[in-house]
Structures are given as structure tokens and as C-alpha cells.
Amino acid sequence: MRAQLIPLDGGPPLELTKDLTLVGRKEDCDLRLDHKSVSKQHCVLVKSDGVLLVRDLGSTNGTRVNGQRVRRAALIQNEQLSIAGLKFRVHIGPGKAPVMPDECTQQLSAPEFAEMVDAKAGRSDDSSGEIALEPVRHNALPDAYPNDNRAAKK
């Protein structure tokens, strides 16, 4: 069974490779979380039959599942696990964790943005009362600047 903890702050996923994972701040923990709110030996995560079991080890700042402080609990897909001040979403199963709709940022080029704004401005069903947007003007400055070689010439 594959299990991951997806940090809600946008960091990389933490893969739980062992069936029993000791989580804490101490160097010999299987999953080391170097944060002052995490106890030296904070909790244990156990993979078992499609669920992830968590057991708090008497930590100072606690372990929470969906906001509720627990001593032990069974975690299922997409539940929120808080280890002290760190929050994670649980992913259980094969493949990469699906991206939640509120967790993604779409990158748009200037023409795509202009098209999107023009389409929004052309709608008559907008009753928000907002002031209409001015057309997008293209910026003469580049999005990425080339390396400045002036310092090398001196």
C-alpha cells in the first residue's frame, strides 16, 4: 500500500515507505519533521489494509485528525492530519496524489489573459456591480530579463 502526506503549505509530498513510521523531531526518526512544535518522538504511522493508523506518543502539541485532537485514529483518503503545527492531507493508493481544485495555480500567457479578460468584459450576465476592466495593454518589458553583462565589461 502506498501512502503519502501532502503538506498543506505546498511543500513536496512525504512518502511513507515503511509499514511502521516513527515521526518526530529526533534525528533517528523515520520521518523527521524539523520544527520546534514537533516533539522528539511525536507519533507513529502504521499502514494497514487500506487505512493509515496514527498513534500519538504523548506529544506536547498533539496530533489532530480533521481538527480533532486524537490519541489514536484511522486515517482515510483526503483526511487532514496535523502533527503539532504542521498540517498534511493524507493520500492512500497508487499514483500521485490528485491535486485539489483550490491547490493549483494556472499560468497564463499575456494573450491568454487578454482573451480571458475580453471574454469576461463581453458578458452581459455579470451583475456584480464591479467597474469594467480596461483592455490589457502589452508591456514593452520582457517577462524574463537576459543576463546583464555590463558588470563583466568593467
C-alpha positions as CSV (number, residue, x, y, z in Angstrom):
1,M,0.0,0.0,0.0
2,R,1.3,3.4,-0.9
3,A,0.7,6.3,1.5
4,Q,1.8,10.0,1.3
5,L,1.4,13.0,3.5
6,I,0.8,16.1,1.3
7,P,1.8,19.3,3.2
8,L,-0.9,21.9,3.1
9,D,1.7,24.6,2.9
10,G,2.6,23.5,-0.6
11,G,5.8,21.5,0.1
12,P,6.8,18.3,-1.5
13,P,4.8,15.1,-0.6
14,L,6.3,12.9,2.2
15,E,6.3,9.3,1.1
16,L,5.7,6.7,3.9
17,T,7.9,3.9,2.7
18,K,7.8,1.7,5.8
19,D,4.8,-0.2,7.3
20,L,5.6,1.4,10.7
21,T,6.9,5.0,10.6
22,L,8.1,6.9,13.7
23,V,7.5,10.6,13.2
24,G,9.3,13.3,15.2
25,R,12.0,15.9,15.5
26,K,14.7,13.5,16.7
27,E,17.4,12.5,14.1
28,D,16.7,8.8,14.4
29,C,13.0,9.1,13.5
30,D,11.9,7.5,10.2
31,L,10.1,10.7,9.2
32,R,12.0,13.7,10.7
33,L,10.0,16.9,10.9
34,D,12.4,19.6,12.0
35,H,10.0,22.1,13.5
36,K,10.0,23.4,17.1
37,S,6.4,22.4,17.7
38,V,7.0,18.8,16.9
39,S,8.0,16.5,19.8
40,K,11.2,14.4,19.6
41,Q,9.1,11.3,19.2
42,H,5.7,12.7,18.2
43,C,3.6,9.8,16.7
44,V,3.7,6.5,14.9
45,L,2.0,5.9,11.5
46,V,1.1,2.3,10.5
47,K,-0.1,1.2,7.1
48,S,-2.7,-1.5,7.4
49,D,-5.4,-2.8,4.9
50,G,-6.0,0.4,3.0
51,V,-6.0,2.7,6.0
52,L,-3.3,4.6,7.8
53,L,-3.3,4.3,11.6
54,V,-1.9,7.1,13.7
55,R,-0.9,6.9,17.4
56,D,0.2,9.9,19.4
57,L,3.2,9.2,21.6
58,G,2.3,11.7,24.4
59,S,3.4,14.7,22.4
60,T,3.3,18.1,23.9
61,N,1.4,19.8,21.0
62,G,-0.7,16.9,20.0
63,T,-1.9,15.1,16.9
64,R,-5.1,16.1,15.2
65,V,-7.3,14.4,12.6
66,N,-9.7,16.9,10.8
67,G,-9.1,19.4,13.6
68,Q,-9.9,16.9,16.4
69,R,-7.1,16.0,18.8
70,V,-6.6,12.3,19.0
71,R,-4.5,9.7,20.8
72,R,-5.1,7.2,18.0
73,A,-7.1,7.2,14.9
74,A,-7.6,5.5,11.5
75,L,-7.0,7.9,8.5
76,I,-8.6,7.5,5.1
77,Q,-8.0,9.2,1.8
78,N,-8.0,13.1,1.9
79,E,-8.4,13.5,5.7
80,Q,-6.3,16.2,7.3
81,L,-3.6,15.2,9.7
82,S,-2.0,17.8,11.9
83,I,1.3,16.9,13.6
84,A,1.7,19.8,16.1
85,G,1.7,22.9,13.9
86,L,2.3,21.1,10.6
87,K,-0.8,20.2,8.5
88,F,-1.0,17.4,5.9
89,R,-3.6,15.8,3.6
90,V,-3.5,12.0,3.6
91,H,-3.1,10.3,0.2
92,I,-3.5,6.5,0.2
93,G,-3.3,4.4,-3.0
94,P,-1.4,4.1,-6.2
95,G,-0.1,7.0,-8.3
96,K,0.4,10.7,-7.5
97,A,-2.0,12.4,-5.1
98,P,-4.7,14.2,-7.0
99,V,-4.5,18.0,-7.0
100,M,-7.4,19.5,-5.1
101,P,-9.1,22.3,-7.1
102,D,-8.1,25.0,-4.6
103,E,-4.5,24.0,-4.6
104,C,-3.5,24.8,-8.2
105,T,-2.3,27.9,-9.9
106,Q,-2.8,28.2,-13.6
107,Q,-0.1,30.0,-15.5
108,L,-1.4,32.2,-18.4
109,S,0.5,33.9,-21.1
110,A,-0.3,37.6,-21.9
111,P,-2.5,36.7,-24.9
112,E,-4.4,34.1,-22.9
113,F,-5.0,36.6,-20.1
114,A,-6.2,39.2,-22.5
115,E,-8.6,36.7,-24.1
116,M,-9.9,35.8,-20.7
117,V,-10.5,39.4,-19.7
118,D,-12.1,40.3,-23.0
119,A,-14.4,37.3,-22.7
120,K,-15.4,38.4,-19.2
121,A,-15.9,42.0,-20.2
122,G,-18.2,40.9,-23.1
123,R,-20.6,39.1,-20.8
124,S,-23.9,40.8,-20.0
125,D,-24.8,38.4,-17.2
126,D,-22.3,40.0,-14.8
127,S,-24.3,41.6,-12.1
128,S,-21.5,42.0,-9.6
129,G,-21.5,45.8,-9.9
130,E,-17.8,45.9,-10.4
131,I,-16.2,48.5,-12.5
132,A,-15.5,47.2,-16.0
133,L,-11.8,46.4,-16.7
134,E,-9.8,48.3,-19.2
135,P,-8.3,46.4,-22.1
136,V,-5.0,44.7,-21.4
137,R,-2.1,46.7,-22.8
138,H,1.0,44.8,-23.8
139,N,4.1,45.6,-21.7
140,A,7.3,46.5,-23.7
141,L,9.4,44.9,-20.9
142,P,10.2,41.2,-21.3
143,D,8.8,38.7,-18.8
144,A,12.4,37.3,-18.2
145,Y,15.4,39.5,-18.4
146,P,18.6,38.4,-20.2
147,N,21.8,38.2,-18.1
148,D,23.2,41.7,-17.5
149,N,26.8,41.6,-18.9
150,R,27.6,45.2,-18.1
151,A,29.4,44.2,-14.8
152,A,31.6,41.7,-16.7
153,K,32.8,44.5,-19.1
154,K,34.3,46.6,-16.3
